[in-house]
């Protein structure tokens, strides 16, 4: 699985995604008014892709009212648009896990 995570990281970077640290991820989310939701975050083994690797699925919530960023009543503004672009173009690796945001 060690080789698979490195292959997956390389493929993500080759596709144009940017690798960042978990600290950078937390700061970027905060700058947009969001945070990781611990209640909706969990570790698992991703085996749905070509490569099998350890992953962390990160729930994201609005920092001010703790509502999921993806709830139908959540804000839909420029910061949400920036969040979506950030999620599509960025990934994080921490403790040998790819964080899915």
Rosetta blueprint (number, residue, H / E / L):
1 X L
2 X H
3 X H
4 X H
5 X H
6 X H
7 X H
8 X H
9 X H
10 X H
11 X H
12 X H
13 X H
14 X H
15 X L
16 X L
17 X L
18 X E
19 X E
20 X E
21 X L
22 X H
23 X H
24 X H
25 X H
26 X H
27 X H
28 X H
29 X H
30 X H
31 X H
32 X L
33 X L
34 X E
35 X E
36 X E
37 X E
38 X E
39 X E
40 X E
41 X E
42 X E
43 X E
44 X E
45 X E
46 X E
47 X L
48 X L
49 X L
50 X L
51 X L
52 X L
53 X E
54 X E
55 X E
56 X E
57 X E
58 X E
59 X E
60 X E
61 X E
62 X E
63 X L
64 X L
65 X L
66 X L
67 X L
68 X E
69 X L
70 X L
71 X L
72 X L
73 X L
74 X L
75 X L
76 X L
77 X L
78 X H
79 X H
80 X H
81 X H
82 X H
83 X H
84 X H
85 X H
86 X H
87 X H
88 X H
89 X H
90 X E
91 X E
92 X E
93 X E
94 X E
95 X L
96 X L
97 X E
98 X E
99 X E
100 X E
101 X L
